[in-house]
Structure formats: C-alpha cells, structure tokens
Amino acid sequence: MESAEYHSALAALSWQIELGVDECIADAPLDRYDVPAAVPKPATPVVAPLVAPAVVEGPDPVAAAQAAADAAQDLDGLRAALATYEHCELKLGARNLVFSDGTPGARVMIVGEAPGRDEDREGRPFVGRAGQLLDKMLAAIDLSRESSVYITNVLPWRPPQNRDPKPEEIAMMQPFLHRHIALANPDVLMIVGNHSCQALLGERGITRLRGDWTEASGRPAIPMFHPAYLLRNPAAKREAWADLLSLKARLRDR
Ligand code: URA
C-alpha cells in the first residue's frame, strides 16, 4: 500500500473507533446510501390471496431447552447441551460459549448476567474489568475462583453491543441455569445484577433487593450489586462490602 493510502486508511479507522465502532461484522463494506435499481411494476395488479399464509410452527425454544437441560447428567453434559442448542440467536453472533469458571462443587456459586467482549473472546465469565473487581471482592472475604467459588452467567453468549438480554432469551436460558445450579450444587448463591435477579427471582430492583437473603432455585441466595455497577458508582462499594460480610457470616454459620 502507498504511504498516502496507508495514512488515509488509518485516519478513517481512528475516526470509526471514535464513533464507537468496536468490531467488524462483515468482510466487505456495505454502501447503505446506494439506491437499488427501481423494480418494474407488474402490468396487472396482483390480487392478494384471501387465505392467510400458513404459520410455520417450530419447536418451542423453552420446551426444547428444558428437555436438553433435564437430559444433562453432569456439568460437561450441560455444557455440551448448550453448545448444541440452536434456538438462541445470540449464539450466531458470539465467538465462544461462556459456560463457567472457578471450582465446580464450591460452596458459593455466583450468577452474573451475560458475557461482555473480554469474556466472549476468552470463553470464561468475568475476566474483564468487572471480573477483576469481583476477584478483589472475593479475596476480601477469603474466597477465590481457584478454591471456593464457581461462576456462571444467565446468558452463555454475548449479546450484540452488550445490549440488555431480551425476556425471551432469559426464558430460554432459565432451564439451563436451574440445571446448572442443581449440578454444581452450591450451598449458597450470590446473584449479581438486575438481569440475574430477573432470571432467578422473577423480579428486578437490585437497590431494593440487595443484601436481603432470599431463596432461588431451592437454595439460600443473596442479591448483590454487579461489579460493573460498582466500577461506575464507587460509593455503592459500602453496601457491597456489607453484603460480602453477610455472605461470609452465612458460610461460617452453616
Ligand atoms: N458481566 C457479567 O455479568 N458477566 C460476565 O461474565 C462479565 C461481565
């Protein structure tokens, strides 16, 4: 490439990054201003048929998820079941299935929301900035992924541009999540963030819910602020610390 071409390509790229572009979704650019050639009108008007078009019935995604999750006998089986589940469109845009990290069988299981860019790239939950803060929070009460915590997310695939999960996506993943909890068999659940509360408690409102022990998927659970929220609102770390101490006390007393 000529030097001038190189520099103008580089300038165009930095301009796109400034506009917020963070990934390339096609090999060739698509000119959306290009007006398509006019479609010739038919000589005689087309009369719409009076019969309604046939509705193509597919399998119910939630029922399919339930059947696949129920059939999984262990965590590897559940991972394989998710890998072959074809009803969730998020899978098409994701690089990796993000199943879990940490110690299977640990007393504490953390349920986060959805993978972000770093997690999608690595195929492991909570490896980005929020994950690093999560590790520090755990270390403060002598817990770690290496020895005492198992981690997963409600969604195993990254939503495009980190958008919020759709209700139907949460509904599809719920059977897998409950089976995941049953197979990992933790003593307690730490539910981080609003979408995780929605999936496991059927309600949102983390500011109200956080810190109050409840029950989810048949075991004690404490909702907590999401570490990504704490990065944006450091003042909320005070409440997060109180919730961590409550978790520590619960583990000691059981
Ligand atoms: N946020 C989540 O909820 N989960 C991750 O894995 C990463 C960020």
Residues whose N, C-alpha, C, O or C-beta is under 5 A from the ligand:
A	BS01	URA	G112 E113 A114 P115 G116 E119 P125 F126 A130 N153
